[in-house]
Amino acid sequence: MGSTKHPGPMKKTLMPAPKHWVSPIPFGLGKVKPKHIRDTMKIIWENRDNLGYATNIITKGVCDGCALGVAGLQDQTLKGPHLCTTRLNLLRLNTMPAIKPEILHADIDELRKYDSTQLRRLGRIPYPLIRRKGERKFSRITWDEALDIIADKMKKLDPKQYAFYLTSRGITNETYYVAGKVARFLGTNNIDNASRICHSPSKTALKRSVGVGASTCNYQDWIGTDVILFWGSVASNASPVSTKYMLEAKKRGTKIIVVNPYKEPAMEKYWIPSNIESALFGTKLADDFYQVNIGGDIAFMYGIMKHWFDMEEKEYGSAINHEFVKEHVNGYEELKAKAQSYSWDKIVESSGISKERIIELAEFLAKAKNAVYVWALGLTMHSFATDNISQVANLALLRGHLGRKYNGLMPLRGHSSVQGSGEMGADPFSLPGGDFYGDNIKRIEELWGFELPKWQGDVVGVTLENILLPEDHERKIKLYYMSGGNFLETMPDPHFVEKALSELEIRVHQDIILNTSTLLDAKEAVIVLPAKTRYEQEGGGTSTSTERMVYFSPEIEGNKNKIAEARAEWKIYIDLAKRVKPETAHLVDFKDAQEIRNEIAKANPNYDGIQHLKKAGDVFQWGGAWLCEGGICPTPDGRGNLIPVDIPDLNKQPGDFYITTRRGKQFNSMVFKETDPFNGADRYDVLMNPEDAKELRIQEGESIVVYNQYGVFQGRAKFADIARGNLGVHFPEGNFLLPKGRYEQYAMIPDYSIAVKVERADRFTARKDVQYLEKHIEDDELNPPA
């Protein structure tokens, strides 16, 4: 592995560049765009009861929002202050007071009238709560009572019958590490985390292609590379600070190309609030859009390769970096044969992009000495996601765009420290420092001093299905312990999820706020435990960014709305372990956060350095500036692997549309605005191509029904610049159309893209009684609870 060190933040270009402006009208007045300055004022007002603490979080803490890794107001990419509205929107979760007792202890049906956004605004969970079977309201209990009930239940169950899950709301590496260790100590491998439903295929694909499960490069590599290819990623919406890096890159001559079915307005024009020039005149981010079909990415990339091999026939070395391939890559001939086996007709039909346009991009990339390939959920949320990403790696390997400055493969993580979750071992396939496999198991057993359970744990989707197994089944999940998360709003088929969660004997919600899933019944009891935020964690905590920077976030004093009974999450796990297995619990005990970091440094050798992070601003990057430096990959033979994948057969029938779920003004399933400030869409708008609508005689704004054999979604048509035959619906509202039990074969991510039919609502209702789908739909299901 290479060891070139990251140089630290670089200076910005001060010269304005009018050629990248959106319009000379200041502040984009009259355009559909986010109103950042107005929103910031609102947020200051919202936090007015705790302003000093809010300011300390912003200036001293590491952002608990996206995974760019802004510490205080600084990051490692560009000099100068960085702040965005996503971070400001999350601020209130850390500063707000407790929920008022009269609301918290009201009848459960009163609480169920609130949606997740309203529940979040009620305030924080003040103390441990329980609601037993048949009880109408939550009652207060002590920590001892709560943990004893959970521990007594665990002692009675086979460890295969309970599961742990950790979300990504600001959870630190220390908590992921302790949770993973405690789960294995208690004898279960059913532990999973939020990256299962976002980037798990990135890790699997990159490991098989280049031997690493993380970004091989830095954000600084964007600035000055020839081209950044954004694949199914709306970085400007998910990670707003990244727009600063894009602007800086454009000023230095970088081209930005976006591959996405929908021409995302936020990637086309953006007003960066913290950059005066951009705040005034806006920035045209993307130089070009390729509006690929949902599921058409593999074919599109084969088109690029096919043209490269044609170029090679005419002139050796005109497209392929032969020197790099010869020295560092396996599988060249197989991949070449595969690419050449597909006809242009097949490639154009699957990708939805014309041969001329594909050739144009292929020739541009063939000339690009440097390129950074960035992708997000548009490539990962498919049943063939791992293949999608190996195909991106194929492009980079053929051109040698790897292991050096201005080049690399970057899965753009959505959440702060979700990169760390698997690296800490909070995942059924991972242990700290490697896979749950072979020598790594032995190594960890020696370090931890106890034997690990050897059976393969299940991923989150499967553990939810296993709740409904027969009573005597050894894998029937009877207790679920969740640190944050709301499966009702993140998993496919919410009706099923609701049924499953209600069938659990005991459900534990360790969280800072209530959400809709907290309010469901359970057969014996629902237990709610108040967690501290990352800024309250004693001894501070660390988080890992997309670019493998490990940042230290200190404990921040001065919270006027302090929740006296909240506890640091890692401490709760240890307390639980002591109750379930008191005689050996010293093996998982840590006296403070520093002790955890000392052990992480041993458990995951990449993290050697974490033990020295002690104060605000401390940071180190594991693996150095570039992984696979000099083309040498950490694979068994030190070479990258070209992987021939198949163009997926979507089995699309005439009249079928393919659906993609997208985020609006939200953070994961937390919705901050009902209307998307980038395109004016509301939560039930269905983005569709005007030509498709015309064929179906659908007017803009008209009520339409999107349906398949799994469910029905009622919304309104909103015309958008989206590839024909594709639709966009919001996540989680559109999850009623997604099937449970369909997973990607390698990473087990649920399938979030599916075929649907579309009709005008009046026509659909008229036909409903005459002929309908296989699945019988109850009337109340047609109007799912908002």
N, C-alpha and C positions, 0 to 999 in steps of 0.2 A: 504494500500500500504506500502511496505517496505521502510526503510529509511537508509539502510546501505550506507555510503558515498563511492564514488570511491576514491581509495588511491592515485591517481596520477601516473605518469610514473614510470615503473619499470626498473631495471638494466638489461642489456643484458648479455647473457652467453658469456664469452670471448674465451672459448676453441673451436678450430676448430673441425668440425665433418666430417671427410673424407667420412664416410659412406653415407652422403647425397649429395656428389659431383656428378656432371654430368660427368666430364671428367678431367683428370689431365692436359690436354692441356690448357695453360692459355688463358683466355678471350674467350674461345669457338671458337678459330680461325677455319675457314673453315666450321662452322656450320651455318644453317639458324637461325638467331637470331637478335634481335634488336641491333643496334650499338649505345648504349646509350652515350658513351663518345664522339664519332664523332658528334652525333646529338646535344649534349650540346654545343659543340664548334660552331656549325652552328647557334644556337639560340643566343649565346652571340654576334656573328657577326651581326645577324639580328637586335638586339636591341642596336647596338653600338651608335646610335644617342641619346640614352636616358638611358644610362647604369646606372647612379646613381639612377634614379627613379625605374628602373627595379630591382635593388638590394634592394631598400627600400621595394618594394612590396613583394619580396621573404623573406626578413628578418623580416618584421613587419606585413604584411597582413595575413589574413586567406585565404588559398588556395581557388580560385574560380573554381577549377576543381572538383574532386570527393568528395564524402561525408565522407571521413575519418576524416576530420577536422584537418588539419595540420595548426597551427598558427605560423607564422614566419617559423622557421625551426623545431619547436618542436610539439609534440602531447602528449596526455595524456596516451599513451599506453606504449611506450618504451622511455628510455632516449636516447639522442644523436640526431644528425641532420637528418631530413627526407626531401628528395626532389625527384621529379620524372619527367619524360619527359612530361607527360600529362600537368602538371602545367607549365612547361617551354614552351610547345607548345602554351598555352593560353596566355602567357605573352604579346605577341606582340599586342593582342587586347587592352591592357591597355596602351601601350607605344607608339603606332604608331601615326604619324601625320594625319591631315585631308586629305580626297581625294582631288586630284588636281581639281580646278574648271573646266578646259577644259574637263576633263573626266566626272565629275559629271553632267555637263550641256550639254553633247553631246546628239545626237539623241538617243532616247530610244532603237532603234534597235542596235545601237553600244554597249550600255550597256548590251543588251540581249545576246551578243556573249560570255560574260563571264559566267563561271559556278560559283557556290557558293564559291569555294575555291579561285578563282581569284578575285571575288568581295570582299571577306574578306581582301585580300592582298592590295586592292586599298587604304585602310586607313579608317579613321572614318568619320562619318557623321558630317559635320561642323556646320550646322545651319538648322532651319526648312525649309522644302521644300514642294512644291505642284506640282502636275501634274493633270490639269483638263482634262475632257473628250475632246478628239480630239487634245490635245497638244502633241507635239513630244518630249518635254524635261522637266526636272524638273526646276522650278524656285524658287528662294529664296524668303521666306516671313518672316515676323516677328513672334515672339512667340504670340503676341496679335492676329494677323490676323489668325494664325493657330488654336489657341484655340477657337477663336470666331466662326470660321466656324464649328468646331466640336460641340461646345455648342449649336449653333443655330439649327444644325441638330437634336441634342438630344432633344431639346425642342419641335420639331415638331413630334418626334416619340413617340409611345407607348414604355415604358421601356422594354417591351417584345421583341422589335424589334432591340435592340442592345446587343452586347456581349463583354465581356472583356476576355482576355487570357494573362497569364503570363508564360514565359518560365523559364528555370533554369540557364540562363547564369549569375551566380554571383549575382542574385537578393537577396536582404537582407530581413530578417523578417519584418523590418520596412516598406519596400515597399509592401510586400504581405499584411500586416495588413491594411495599408492605402488604398490600392486598393480594398480590400474586403469591407472595411467600406464605401468608396466612392461609389462603385457599388450599395450597398444596400441603401445608402442615395439617390442616383439618381433614385432608384426604380426598379433596375433590380437584378435578381438572376442568370443571365447568366454570371457567372464568373468561369473560370476554369484555370487549370495550368498544367505544363508538367508532373506531376506525374500521371495524368489520363492515359498517354500512356506509363507508365512504372510500377509503383508500386501500383496503386489504389486497385487492388485485395488483396494485402498484408494487407492493412489496413482493408478492409471489412472482410477478412477471420479471421484475428487475433482478431478483435473486437468480432465476434460471437463465436470464440473458447475460447479465454482467456480474452476478455474484454479490450484489449489495441490495439492501432493502430500503434505500434512502436516496435523497437527491445527490447526484454526483458533483453538483457545482453550487455556486453562490448566486445571490442576487446581483452582485457586482459583475458577474459574467454577462448579464443582460446589457450592461452599459458599455457599448463599443463592439458588441458582436455584430456580424453581418445581418443576422435575422433571428427574431424570436418567433417561434411557431406556437401559438396558443391553441391547444386542442381541447374543445369541449370545456373551456374554462372562462368564467367571467371574472377575472382577477379584480377588475375595478369595483365590482359589487361585493365580492367575498372578502377581498383583502385590499381595502381602499388605498392604504399607504403605498401599495405597489405601483399606483399610477405615477407617483413621483419618480420611481425608478424608470418607468416607461418614458416619461417626458425627457429625463436625462439621457436615456439611451437614444431617443430620436434626435436629440440635439447633437449627438456624436455619430449620427449616420446609420443607426440601426433601423432595419425595416421590421415592422410588426405585422404578422399575418395571422388571422384568426380562422380556425376551421370549426364551424358550429352550424347546426341547421338554422338557427335563428340569428339574424343579424342584430346582435345585442347592442342596443343604443349606448350602453355604458362602455362598450369597447370601441365605439365609433367616435363618440364625442363625450368629453368629461371635463368638468370644472373642478380642478384640484384646489380645495379651499385654503390649504396652507402654503400654496405657491402663488405669489401676488399676480404674476403674469397669467397663470392658468385660471386663477379665480376670476380675473377680469375677462379674459378673452376665450377661455376654454382651450382644450387640447384635442386635436384629432389624433386618437391613439393608433387605430388600426390603419395600415396602408392598403390592406386588401382582405376580403372575406371570401372564404370558400364554403358555400352553404351545402354541406354534405347531408345526405339522408341519415336519419337516426339508424345506427347499425351499419352505415356504409363506409366507415372509416378504413376498415381493413382493405376493402376493394380500392378505395381512393389511394391508399399507400402502395398497393400493388401496381396501380397505374403509374405512379411515380417511378417505381423500380423497373417496370416493363420498359418505360421510355429510356431509363438509364442504360439498360442492357442493349437497347437499340442504338443508343449513342456510342456505346462501347464497340459495337460491330463496326461502326464507321471509323472510330478513332479510339484506340486503346488509351485508357486513363482519362477520358474526357468526362466521366461521371463517377466512376468508382475509385476510391483511394486504395489502389492495389497494395501499396507498401504497408499500409495499416492492416488491411485484411490479411495479407500473407503472414505478418508477424503476430497478429493479435486476435484473429477471428477464426472460429470453426464454422463449417456448414455452408460455405459459399456456393458450391455447385448445386446443392439441394435447394437452396432458396432461389437461385437463379432459375432452375428448372420449374419450380412451383410458380414463380411470377410469370414465366413465359407460357405456362399451361393455360392461363386465363385469357380469354379473348377480350378485345376492347369492348365489345358489346356487353359482355357480362360485367366488366368493370364499370362502365358508364351507367348501366342499369342499376347496379347495387349502390354505387356511390351517389348517383344523381348529379354528377358533375361531368361536363362535356370533355371529350378527348382533348380539345384545344386548350381548355383551362388546365387540365392535369399536366399537359406537356409544358405549359407556361411555368407552372410551379416547379416541375421536375428540372427544367433548365436553369431556373433561378437557384435552386438548391445545389445543383451540380457545380455552379460557379462559386457558391458560398464557401469560403475557407472556414468560417466559423458559424456555428448555429447552436442555439439553446432550444430544446424541445420541452415545452411546459404543458401539463395537462391536469384536468381535474375531473369532476364527477361525470362530465359528458362521455368520458372513455371508461370510467370504472363501474357505472351502475348498469351493467349489462350481463346477460348470461354468458357472454364470451369476452369478458373484460380483460382477463389475463392475456388472451391472444391480442386484443387491441393494443395493449401496452408493449408486449413483446414485438409487435409490428413497428411501433415507434422506435424501439431500440434497434430493430433491423435497419431502419433508415440511418440512424446515427452511426451504427457500426460500419455500414457500407461506405460512409463518407469520412469516417475517422473523427466524428464530432464528439469526442469523449476524452476525459482525462487530462484536459489542459485548459488554460485560460480562455474565456469567451465561448466555451463549449460544454454541453452536458445534457443530462436527462433529469428533469425536475417535476416530480409529482407535487403540485401546489396544495399543501395541506390547508384545511379550512380552519382548524382550531388549535389554539395555544396548547402545546405539549401533547397533542395526540400522537406526534412522532415518537414521543417517549414511551407511550403505553406498551407497545410490543417489545421495545428495547429493555423495558423493566420486567417483562415476562407476564403481563396481565392479559394473557391471550392463550387459547387452548393449544396452539401450535408452537408457542415460544416459551423460552426461559430467558432470564437475563443473559445477554452475551451470546445468544444463538438459539437454534431450534430445540424443540422438545424432542430430542433425538440422541441416541448413541452416547458418545463420549461427553456431550454437554450435560446429559442427565447425571452421569457419574461425577462430573466436576462440581455441579451445583450441590449434589448430595453431600459431597465432602465439605464444601464450604458451609452449608446450612446445618449439617450434623443430624439430618433425619432422612428417612427414605421417602422418595416421591411416589405418588400413585402412578402406576405404569399404563393404565387404560387411557385411551384417547378421549379428551373432553369434547363437549359439543359447542358449536358456535351459538350465538344468541338466538338466531331464528329457529334452530332445531330445539334448543332448550324450551322455547315457548311452545312449540308443537308437542314436546314431550310431557307438558303439563296434562294433556288430555289422554295420555296412555292409560291402559287398564290399571286399576288399583294396585294389583300385585306385581306390576312390571318393575324390574330393578332400576330402570332409568326414568320412571315417572317422577317428574320434578314436583316436589311438594312445598318447598320453601324457596323463595327467590329474594336475593339480597341485592338491592340496586343502589348504587351511589349515583344519584341524579338520573336523568334520562326519562323519556316519556314514550314508551313503545306504541301507545295509541296514535302518536303523531309522527313516528319515524319508520314504522314497519308496514309492509304491505298488508292489505286486508284488515282494516281496523276492527270490523265486526268480530273477526276471529280472535284478534288480540284481546279485545274486551272480554270475550268468553273465557279465554285461557287465563288471563290475569285474575278473573273472579273465581276460577276453580282452584287456585292455589290454597293450601292450608294456611300458610303464613307468608305475608308479603312485607318486606322491609323497604322503606323508602328513606335513605339517608340523603338529606338534601338541604338546600337553604330556603327553598320556596315550595309551595304546593303546586301540583299540576293536575290535569284532568285524570291521569292514571292513579294518582294518590287516593282519589275519592271512590274508586271501585270497591266492591265488597271482596271479602275473602272468606274461606270456609271456617277458619278459626279466628284469625285476627290480622288486622293491618297495623303495622307499627311504623311510626314516623320518627326519625332521629334528626335533631338539628345539627347541621355541619357548620364548621367555620369556613370562611372563604379563604382563598390562597393568601390574602393579605393579612389574615388573622393567625395563620399557622405559626406556632411557637418555633423560633429558630429559623424562620424563613423556609423557602422552598425553591425548587428549580423547575424550569420547563425547557423543552427542546423545540427549537423552531424548525421550519421546513428545511433550512440550509444546515441543520445539525449543530446550530449554536446552542449551547447549554447556558441559560441565563439564571442568575440568582435573583430572587425577589424577596426582599427582607420582610420581616414582620412589621406592619405599619401601625403606629400608635395613634391614639386620638379619636377613636370612633365614639361619637356622642350617642349613637344608637346601638351600643354594644349589646349583643345577645348573650346574656350571662351564662346560659346553660349550653351554648353551642360548643362542640369539641372539634379539634383537629381530626381530619378523617383517618389519618394513619393510626392515631391513638385509639380510635374506636375499634379498629380491626384487631389491635393487640389485646384490648380489653376483652373482646369476644373470645379470642383464642384462649385466654387465661381461664375463661369459664367453661369452655368445652373440654380442654385437655390441661387441667391445672398442673399435673405432675411434670409435663415436659415444656410448658409454655415459655420457660426461660429461653428456649431456642429461637423464639421469634420476638423476644422483647428488645426494644430499643429505648434508651433513656432520653435521647433527644434527636433532633433532626440531623445534627452533625454526625451522630453515630450511624444513621441510615446512609448518609452520603459516603462515609468511609467504607461501608460494606458494598454499596453500589459500585464503587471504583474497583473492588476485587471481583464482584460477580459479573460485571460487564466490562472487560478490559478496554473497550472503546471509551468508556466513561472515566478512565483514569485521569484525574484532573478535577472531577466534580467535588472531591473532598477539600479542595483549596478555595472553593467559592464561598466567601464569608459575608460580603457586604454588597449594598446596592451598586449595580454597574459591573459586578464581576461576571465574566463570561469566558467560555472557551469553546472551540469548535472541535468535535471529535472527527478523526479521520483526515484533518488538514483541509486545505482549500478545495482540493479535487480528489474524489475517490477514483479508482482505476487510473491513477496518475501515470502518464507515459504509456497508456494503453494496457497496462498490466492489471488484470481483473483478479479479485479474490475468489476465483473459481478454482476447482481442484487442479486444472492445468494452466491457470493464469491467463486463459484466453476468454474472450466474449463468445457467446453462442448465437449464431443466426438461427432463428426458429421459423421453419415454414408453417404457417397457420392457414386454416381454411377460410374462404369467404363464407360468413354465416348464411345459412338459408333461413330467411325470416318467414318463409312460407306465406308471403303476402298475397292475399286474394284480391280480385278486383273490388274496388270500393273500400278496401282496408286503409286505415291511417295508422301510422306509428306514433306513439305518444312519448313525450319526454317530460319529466317533472323538473320544474325550475324554482329557484328561490326568488322572492321579491325582496322587500325591505325587511330582512329577517336574519337571524343568526341561528343556524340549524333550524329547530322547530319553533324558536321564539320569534313571533311576528311583532315587528315594531310599528309597521304602518299597514293599513288596509289597502292603500293604493301604492303601487310601485312608482316611485318618483322618476324612474327612467323612461317608462313607456305609458304611464297613466293607467295601467291595467289594474283591476281590482282582483280580489282573491278568487272569484269564481269566473273570471274571464278565461276563455279558451283561445289561445293564439292560433290563428289559421291563415293560410295563404288566400288572398282575395279571389284568385282564379279557382281554387278548390271550392270556395264558398259559392261562387257564381254557378258552377256546375250543379251544386246541390240546392240552388235557389235560396241560399241563406243570406240575409241582410246583416250588415254590421249592427251589433247591439241586440240582435234577436236571441230569444231563448233557444238553446239547443241541448240535445242530450247526447252524451258520449257514452257508449256502452260496449260491453263484451260479455263473455260467459261468466266473468267474475264479479261484475258489478256495474253500477250505473252512476253517472256523474251529470248533474244538471248545472249548466252554466250559460254564459253568454258568448256569442261569437265576437272576437276582437281581431280585426284584420291586422296582420303583421307581416314583416318581411322574413318569412320562414320558408324553408324549402318545401315544395309541393309534396303532398302526401304525408306531411308531418304536422303534429299538433303539440302545443305547449300548454301544460296545466300546472298550477302551483302545487308544491309539496308543502304541507301534507294533505291539502284538500283533495287532491286527485288520487290518493292512495286506495280509494275504494275500488279502483279499476285494476289494482295489481294483485296477482295471485300469491298466496302464501305457498311455501314449500318448493318454490323454484329458485335454485341457487346456481351460481357460477361454479363450475366443477372444481376449480383449483383453490379459490380463495373463499368460497361459500358466501359471497355477498349476495343478498337477495336481488332478484331481477326487477329493475325499476323501469324497464321499457317494454311495451306490450302493444299488440295490435288491437285496434278498436274500430267501431263504426260510428258515424255521426249522422244525426238527423235533426230536422227542426222539431222543437218540442211538441207542437200541435200534431204533427204527422205521427210522431212516435207514440203519443198517447192514443191517437185514433187506432193505431195498429196493435196497440198493446193487448187488447182483448182477443184479437183474431189470431195472430201468430207471434210467437215470442221465443226468446232464447231458452236454452235447456234449463237455466236456473230460474226457479220461481222466486220472484222478488216481492216481499211484503210491501204494502203501500207505504208504511212509515220508513222503509229503507230508501224510497225514492227521494225523501227529504232528509238526508242524513243530518244529525244534529250538528250545528255549525261549530 
